[in-house]
């Protein structure tokens, strides 16, 4: 079953086509190695080619600068090796780097200042190396695949081959304070340094979209599998069997295969863009189908159907066999098949009572809803009849079943269906009255949801509850006042509003602020440092239906009533009009 590249473990090998041929890549890391160094686009699936592409010079200009270097232009040229959908999945990222050119080790360009590219060489820190002396700059963070330092195990993970033999390959890290020194990995996986002039291996790394799919064999960029493959419950020899499957976004076509009990292996029966297929049933006893999608020249994984039982050519057959269906949680499904073309009449009998008679479609799936079956133990009898011209032919199918009764909670449900202490509807109303899933699926849950509803009147813009009562809507009121310079219980400061105040925010620009709440009946003062503190600087805080008032025994400024000072306020109200 295909999985996303982002779910593949570090160290796994995946395959990406280069010029039409699969090439192995190592999954190095999933995610962003260090958000302090890497841009947000670096959050993805990190891959590196397993083998070296070729030997190249670092830079023909004899400078160890990464931007504009020969190695980076070579990496950019490799992009044309990939198919277009792979190129699109390779993310454009900004990788951290040291600019070289003799700069000190700490001059790292990181984050959004990193070097923009799609393919790039790894740095020393990304492959598990470090240098406390600072000669090798810390221009990245270790990727999960690698092991730190220089022991045998760590070195082995850094070994790469060219034409089947271990070979040296370039890192992107320069030698600090040098204008031409570069670091590289030796054939044994250890660290080396040299000038930019030698030719060593080009080993491209990339960061891919983690949602791209990977097939079971490791191929990257395969299409999704159809989510559904529909087949009938039963088929009859000599009749048509219909198979259909869900469409896959971006798919160019589909391959459908069949395996009957008489087939030695899977047999391709359809190839094309359609999402359905019909064929004549052979002399089989069972048959199974599987389908896969095609996109960009790649096939996804198969979606396989259940096995379909095939009955011999006969006048009339009901699918399944007699017996006990067990405890039912799903609908009872069946089909009626006939070798003839005469009308098929079917009668459903539940616990001895005929509940439905209808004309069936030959071979089509039919069902009895589990909701319509009585609880407890019961019987189901299906009778099918047809007249092929030689007289009426009838067959029956007999089942027993068990269905658990609905269990009501200890409280709530029954009370919702009572009046004056008497039950007005039976408990089984939950089964008798069904509602859409959005309403909970049964009457009790639907009524609970409805009780919380509000009705809107577009004529006047008002809201009422389900019983017709007015629903107050919250409002915001803003205003200001000028302080009178008084304080104390005899000189309350009062604000009056057009509704029911829940909380009030009063502030003096750049100096003082206070939050007064009805529920807490206390004021909170905001100081210049931005900290809120609960203080008893306001006495006698009172909220009424449309006002708030307060005073301070300290002074007029503490009371928010400094003479000539302009105070602004914001009030959160219920009812009234906004101002």
PEHUSUL-V54536 format. One record per helix or strand of 3 or more residues. SS is the DSSP state (@ for helix, = for strand). FROM is the first residue (numbers start at 1). TO is the last residue. If there is no record, write none. Layout:
SS;FROM;TO + SS;FROM;TO
//
This chain:
@;5;7 + =;13;18 + =;21;31 + @;40;42 + =;44;49 + =;54;57 + @;70;81 + @;84;89 + =;93;95 + =;115;117 + @;152;158 + =;160;162 + =;165;167 + =;169;175 + =;181;185 + =;191;195 + =;199;202 + =;205;208 + =;234;236 + =;240;245 + =;253;260 + =;267;272 + =;276;280 + =;286;295 + =;308;311 + =;323;327 + =;332;337 + =;344;350 + =;353;360 + =;365;368 + @;370;372 + =;376;387 + =;392;403 + @;415;417 + @;429;432 + @;437;439 + @;443;451 + =;454;457 + =;462;465 + =;474;482 + @;489;491 + =;493;496 + =;500;508 + =;512;517 + =;522;526 + =;532;534 + =;539;543 + =;547;551 + =;566;574
//
